[in-house]
Amino acid sequence: MIAIYGLALLALQGSGDTVAVALRAAVDRVALHGLAAGGFPGVAVVVTRGRETLLSRGYGHVDWDPRSPAVDPARTLYDLASLTKVVATATAAMALYDAGRLSLDAPVSRYLPRWHGGGRERVTVRELLTHRAGLPEGLELWRVARTPAAARRAVLETPLVYPPGARSLYSDLGPDVLGFVIESITHERLDAYLAHRVYGPLGMAHTRFRPRADDLRDVARTEAPLGRVHDRAAAALGGVAGHAGLFASADDLARFARMMLAGGRANGLRIVSDSAIARFTTRTAGTRALGWDTCAGGASCGQYMGPDAYGHTGYTGTSMWIDPEHDLAVIVLANWASGTAAHAAGPIAILDDVRADIADLAVAAVAGRGGRQAVPPLAGVALRSDGARGWGLRSTVRGALYP
């Protein structure tokens, strides 16, 4: 039996909100289709509009074992993978920029004096944020470093593969270096700074690097040992890294997204300024903003989000998109990277279609008919998951990252 946990808050509080009722039914259909196809063992979905939670719902389980806990959008911790780049590292950078402690166009060597040679002294903070620093895609730190300190040295010693600013190359190392910059400025470890500067004030009680022992029952399983970050380079860095390592619940990410939509305010507090949010989420290089990606249409953000929508995805199966035009946030957290010897997830096409469909349904549920682009009514959304193209091609084990 497929477990469903959660509620469409407005619908079940007797508000008579037909939007929430219709959205819940449509999302149920899409999520359960993906679950039944074996795309993932479980998924948490949260849709918010302004201060309202239109949908907060969990489907399936935290592991392939049907006896494992059902997904709870308030408590289940997902390994966010590359969502760490924006919810952690870019957010910390934004807060420091807002406070006048970090300059986007300063050379990184201003904050990390030892980071020089081979052109590195010309790399700016902005180029780290836009993946234009000239760094390679990544480094197999687990092969070259036995301790987090050695892994850190390996990152800082990595040579550039092209001149700074010459081209874009999505890199995990850029956010890692930016994390070291943040630590140099704050004299705190990245996770400690975020805990008291962002997550604590927002009430994000289920967001942290390196889950605690009492979290393990609520952690969605990946290929890694339970509670350990899936990304091996992040694990080599001690589990706290600028590119990966953050765990969070879907409801906590909704708190974060509401703060961003509210211009940096939450719980009566100013977390960051609205001008800083605009600076960091405006497209600057290709589809990239500062740390964030923007919605080019057709991928996990769907087809109907506004031109200012921004978000990110994570390899493990996570995504978050924030759409200022519709005052909307869509969070879909799945542990697609959860293959085991007994059961591997279905092809990524299943998750891709589910995420895109949920984004389209969310926009259709709230969009007025007079927007910048034609958005169909909820019942008229063409669902990619109905076509199930590529769903029948069972994935092979993706090369288990952890033996």
C-alpha positions, 0 to 999 in steps of 0.5 A, a space after each residue: 500500500 502506498 503511504 501518503 502523509 500530510 495535508 493540503 492545509 487550506 482544504 482540510 481546515 474547512 476554508 472551502 478553498 477550491 484551489 487547494 482542493 483541486 491542486 491536491 487532487 492533481 498533485 496526488 495523481 502525478 506523485 502517485 504515478 511516479 511513485 508507482 513507476 518506481 521513480 523514487 521510494 518517497 517524495 515530499 511536496 510543498 506549494 506555498 503562495 505568499 504566507 499560505 501553504 496550499 499543499 504540504 504532502 508526503 508520499 511513499 516512504 523514506 526508504 524502499 522498505 515499505 516498513 520504513 517511516 512514511 514521508 512527512 514533509 515537516 520532519 523527513 530530512 532530505 539530502 539536498 545535494 546541490 541545493 546546498 549551493 543556494 540555500 546555504 552558501 549563496 545565502 550566507 554570501 548574500 547576508 555578508 554582501 548585505 552587511 557590507 562584509 563581502 564584495 562581489 567584485 573583489 578578488 577571492 585572494 582578498 579573503 583567502 590570501 594564499 589562493 593565488 598563482 596560475 591566474 587564481 589571483 584574478 578570480 572574483 567572488 562574482 565568478 565563483 557564484 556564476 561558475 565562471 571562475 575557471 575551476 574544473 567541475 569537481 575533484 575526487 577528494 576521497 581519493 586524494 585526501 584522508 582528512 577534511 583538512 587535506 581535502 580543503 588543501 586539495 580544493 585550494 590547490 586545484 589549478 584553473 582549467 581556463 582563464 577566469 571569466 572566459 566561459 561558464 563551467 558548472 563547478 562544485 569547487 567554486 562554492 567550496 572556495 566560496 564557503 572558505 571565503 565565508 568562513 574567513 570573514 565570519 571566523 565561523 564554520 559555514 554551518 555554524 554561521 548559517 544556523 544562527 544567522 539564517 536557519 534559527 531566525 527562520 525556525 528551520 528546526 529540521 535543517 542542518 549539515 551532518 544529521 544527528 543520531 536522533 535524526 536518523 529515523 527521519 532521514 530519507 535514504 540515499 546510496 550513502 550510509 544513513 545520515 551521511 552526505 551522498 556526495 563523496 567530496 562533501 563527505 571528504 570535507 567533513 560533511 560541511 561543504 559549500 557545494 553539498 551536505 545540507 539536509 532539510 525538510 520540505 516544510 523548512 525550505 518553504 519557510 526559507 522560500 517565504 522569506 525570499 518572497 517577502 523581500 527578506 523578512 520573516 517572523 518580524 525579522 529582517 534576514 536580508 534586504 530586498 535589494 540583496 535578494 534582487 541582486 542575487 536572483 537576477 540572471 547575469 550569465 546565461 541562465 545563472 544568477 548569483 549562485 541561483 539558476 533561473 527558469 528557462 522553461 521546460 525543466 524542473 520549473 515547468 513551462 509557466 513560471 514567470 520570467 523572474 523565477 529562480 531556483 536550483 536542483 540537487 542530484 539526489 532528487 531535490 528541487 526548489 523553485 521560487 516565482 515572484 510573479 505568482 508569489 509562489 514557491 514549489 518544493 519537491 524533495 525525492 531521494 531518487 539517488 537511493 539505489 541499493 543492492 535490492 532496489 534501484 530507482 527508475 530512470 531520471 525521466 520519471 522524476 523530471 516529469 513529476 517535478 515539471 508537472 507539479 510546477 505547472 500545476 502549481 502555477 495553473 492553480 494560482 495564475 490569473 488569466 491576465 498574466 504575462 503569458 497564457 497559463 491554462 486552467 488547472 484541468 487543462 495542464 498537459 501532464 508530461 507524466 501522462 506520456 511516461 516517455 522513457 519511464 519503461 527503461 529501468 535504470 541500471 545501478 548508477 555506479 554505487 558511490 558507496 560500496 
